[in-house]
Structure formats: structure tokens, C-alpha cells
């Protein structure tokens, strides 16, 4: 009995599908095809970014295969999530092609120290994974859930604010470091017009600031002020968006809980609660707060949290856990934390706050989905 590339009997192959994998790059796209009439992989290329040429080529292959088989043929394609994001997935689906976007971290790779890597080899590996997924093999790969255009656009504000806050920190650290090299500290950068006093500052050895250093500090101050103004504009737009949303919207429901402001509610609504989760373990795994055990033979230990999934949501939840202790001290979650940690500081406290963040995430999920208020939590009217 003859077998196919996957070692299965040829009679078991699905002869109604053309499987396609795409290796995307800026210069060109490598296309790997498996057509049931040929029974082997074929390699092609198209200019990078030219979705029209790609779809035209795939439809031509579909017509040829339908002519050979005398029946309708479906195209099933895949590519790895990356720089091209989801626009290509939307273009392929609009053209009637069943496309999948794979999480690159979930793909199996060789563990050899040195291995051959080319776009052709990677494309063939993707294609084998796609065919296994089409056969129904469980957990062979993680398929990215492609958001709608509107849902993707709603996340822009929180992600832009994250980048601006990071940029503001860089400018502040740069100004502080430049002053510290001259033996000057204690400058309050949030004070309006702090650059007016640069000419009066004296270095640690009693000199005035050099002119080029002073000019650089003033330019950094202008950039810092610009970033601060942009952060205020983004936060104002987030507040206006929340006001325009219906009271039952996720962002406004979260804001009913004390300790959750417009930024936290916007991040959680866009990054987490826009999805559906089967249970508490699924949502904890998505945010990367699920434990990772190591059990093999007599070894049984805990490796800590996974730190996979959505990093923005994970850092937001840990920050929110600290705020929850401050603004919801009488809640059951805060009491649970204090009963186990007390006044202990250091590593134990940091580990416990991660556990609290996981419990708080599950409690917020139940509050958003089922309306179950976290035990002992204080609500506010917005």
C-alpha cells in the first residue's frame, strides 16, 4: 500500500483540499503547495506584499486541480503571526481561502544545536502542521484568533499610551543621567519651567554646565514635554470613549469597582475580556499567570508562572493587584493576601502578589460575564 508524505495510506488523503503555507518576508513570499493530484510538495514565490498576485496564483492552482479531479477543491492556507499581522488573513478569507494564522512559539522545532534553516524548509514544516491540523490532531499548533477590524482598532489607544509612557521614562532617565554625570541631583522634572534654572546650576566641582550639555538638556526637555502632552491627549480620548460607551459595556462595568480606573479598564476590556474563555484555567493561561509544573519520574516541582500569552494584560493585572490591596482592603482577596503574607516583604510578597493577580483576574472575569461582584468589594457609581 502506498503512503503519502505523512506516512498515511494514500486512500486516506483528503483529495478535496489544496494545502498552502506562506513564508512571508519583505522581499518575497515563499509558497509551498500540496496538491492531492500530485501527492508531493511544490515550491513557488511571489513578490512580498503583493496579495493580489498571491490570490491570483492560488486561484489558478485551484482551477487546474479542479480540472484534474473533476470536482470542487478548497484552498486551506496558513502563515506565522508576525510583522504582517492580520491584513493578509482578511484578504485571503475575502477571496474564499480558508486561512489560519499560527502562533510561532507553538510550532515544533528540532532541538539539535545546529540545524539547517531556509524558507523552503520552514514552509514545508508549516505545511505539515497545517495538514495535521486539518486531520483534526489536537493541540498540534496554537491558532491565533484574528480580531475584527473594529476590535483591533479599539486596542490602539492603550497600546499607544504604553509606548508613550515607556518613551517618557526614557527621556526622564536620560535627563537625570546627564545631570548626574555632572554631580547634580534632586531636579524635579515635573515642575513647570525647570529648564529656566539650568544656567544657575553648578556641577559637583563648582563649574557652570557646559553649553552643549545645556542645549542637549533643553532639547530633551522639549521632547519630554511633547510626550507628556501626547499622553494626556490619549488619556482624554480614552475617557471620552468610556463616556460614550453604554453603561453595560465591559470598560464601564469594570470601572464600577473601586481601584479600577479608565486605563486599567480599557486595557482589560480590549486585551482580555473581548474574548471568550471556557474556564478560569483558560483565562489564567491566556494572560500567562498559570503555573507551570515539572513532573517527571520522582521529580515534582513548580517552575512558577508561564509568562506566556498577553504580556500587557499580565503586567496590568500585577499592577492592579497592588492597587486592589490599597483601595479594596476589606475584600476577601485582600484579606486572603494579608493572612498569608502579613508584613513580610521581599521575594515572598512578590510571589504572593502574582497569586493575588491570578485570583483577581478570575474574579473580574466572573464579574464581567456573570455579574458576580468579588466578595467584599466596594462598588462605585460612574
C-alpha positions, -999 to 999 in steps of 0.1 A, spaced: 0 0 0 14 34 -9 17 61 17 18 99 15 43 124 29 28 120 64 31 82 64 -7 76 60 -23 54 33 -29 73 1 -65 63 2 -70 83 35 -59 116 20 -84 144 17 -85 149 -21 -107 180 -19 -82 204 -5 -51 222 -16 -28 229 14 -7 261 12 19 275 36 33 310 33 68 322 44 65 359 45 93 384 41 98 419 28 114 408 -4 93 378 -14 68 353 -2 77 316 -5 47 295 -13 47 257 -5 18 238 -20 4 203 -16 -20 193 -44 -37 159 -40 -33 151 -77 5 153 -75 10 139 -39 41 160 -32 52 195 -22 58 222 -48 76 255 -42 68 289 -57 75 325 -50 57 358 -54 68 394 -46 65 403 -10 34 423 -1 16 415 -34 -16 399 -21 -33 403 -55 -6 382 -72 -8 356 -45 -45 352 -47 -44 351 -85 -18 323 -83 -38 303 -57 -70 305 -77 -51 294 -108 -39 263 -89 -74 257 -77 -88 257 -113 -61 233 -125 -67 209 -97 -105 210 -102 -99 202 -138 -77 172 -129 -100 158 -102 -133 167 -118 -147 181 -85 -146 213 -64 -114 219 -44 -109 240 -13 -78 260 -6 -65 259 30 -36 282 38 -15 293 68 13 316 78 30 326 111 19 356 130 44 384 127 51 417 111 23 414 85 -3 409 113 -38 401 100 -44 421 69 -33 392 47 -56 368 66 -85 391 59 -76 394 22 -73 356 18 -106 350 35 -123 376 14 -111 357 -16 -127 324 -3 -95 309 10 -96 293 45 -66 307 62 -51 301 96 -26 323 115 -2 302 136 15 312 168 52 308 160 60 298 196 37 268 194 54 252 164 76 222 170 113 227 161 144 205 161 164 205 194 197 200 177 224 225 185 228 233 148 201 229 122 195 238 86 171 267 82 157 280 49 124 294 39 117 263 19 123 240 49 103 263 72 75 264 47 74 226 45 72 224 82 43 248 83 25 228 56 29 195 76 15 213 106 -14 226 86 -22 192 72 -21 177 107 -44 204 120 -68 197 91 -69 160 100 -81 170 135 -50 163 155 -55 180 189 -31 207 201 -7 203 172 -4 241 170 -20 272 185 -41 291 160 -42 328 166 -77 343 169 -78 371 144 -98 401 158 -122 421 138 -110 454 124 -131 473 149 -118 452 179 -82 457 167 -87 494 164 -101 497 199 -67 485 213 -48 513 197 -52 538 225 -40 516 253 -11 503 232 -1 538 221 -2 550 257 20 521 268 46 531 242 44 568 251 48 561 288 79 540 280 93 568 259 86 593 287 106 572 311 135 570 287 136 609 284 134 613 322 161 588 327 183 604 301 180 639 317 186 625 351 217 606 339 231 636 321 228 658 353 242 630 375 274 629 353 280 665 365 273 657 401 238 673 401 208 655 415 174 663 430 160 681 400 122 679 398 114 673 362 76 676 367 80 712 378 70 737 351 99 757 337 126 737 354 149 743 324 149 781 332 173 774 360 199 754 341 221 784 338 223 788 376 232 751 382 267 743 394 284 710 389 299 690 417 332 707 413 317 742 412 315 748 374 286 760 353 270 735 330 288 733 296 269 750 268 264 719 246 252 698 276 228 726 284 215 727 248 210 689 249 191 691 282 168 717 267 161 695 237 154 665 259 131 687 279 111 697 248 107 660 238 97 651 274 70 678 274 58 667 240 54 631 251 36 643 282 11 663 262 5 633 239 -1 610 269 -27 635 282 -44 636 248 -46 598 246 -59 595 282 -85 622 274 -96 602 243 -98 570 264 -120 588 290 -143 602 262 -146 568 247 -157 553 280 -183 581 285 -197 574 250 -199 537 256 -231 521 270 -232 515 308 -232 478 303 -200 479 282 -171 460 297 -150 491 302 -177 508 322 -186 476 342 -150 473 353 -149 509 364 -177 502 388 -151 485 410 -130 508 432 -93 506 422 -100 502 385 -97 534 365 -101 542 328 -66 529 318 -69 496 336 -105 490 324 -95 499 288 -66 475 288 -85 446 303 -116 452 281 -95 453 249 -69 427 256 -87 401 277 -124 404 281 -131 408 243 -125 370 241 -145 340 253 -129 316 278 -140 281 288 -130 283 325 -107 300 349 -77 280 339 -81 291 303 -81 328 311 -52 324 335 -32 307 308 -41 333 282 -26 361 304 4 340 314 -5 336 351 -10 299 351 15 277 370 40 255 351 46 222 369 76 199 362 67 163 369 89 135 356 97 104 375 103 113 411 108 150 402 78 171 412 84 209 414 68 241 403 86 264 378 65 294 385 40 311 361 42 305 324 47 342 314 32 334 280 2 349 264 -7 386 266 22 404 284 3 437 285 -26 421 304 -2 403 327 17 434 338 -16 453 341 -30 426 364 0 426 387 -1 464 389 -38 462 396 -33 437 423 -12 462 443 -39 488 438 -65 464 449 -48 459 482 -48 497 486 -84 506 475 -102 473 484 -87 464 518 -118 448 531 -124 425 502 -119 387 506 -90 388 482 -71 414 502 -78 395 534 -65 363 518 -33 381 508 -27 396 543 -35 363 560 -7 346 541 19 373 538 12 397 567 40 422 570 66 400 552 85 418 525 107 408 496 105 378 474 76 361 493 55 392 489 62 394 452 53 358 447 21 362 466 11 393 446 12 372 414 -11 347 430 -34 375 440 -33 388 404 -44 354 391 -73 352 417 -83 388 409 -83 381 372 -107 352 376 -129 373 399 -131 401 374 -139 376 346 -168 363 367 -179 399 374 -179 408 337 -195 376 324 -220 367 352 -222 399 372 -208 382 403 -192 410 424 -160 400 441 -167 392 478 -163 423 499 -155 446 470 -168 482 471 -187 494 440 -189 530 429 -213 548 405 -197 563 374 
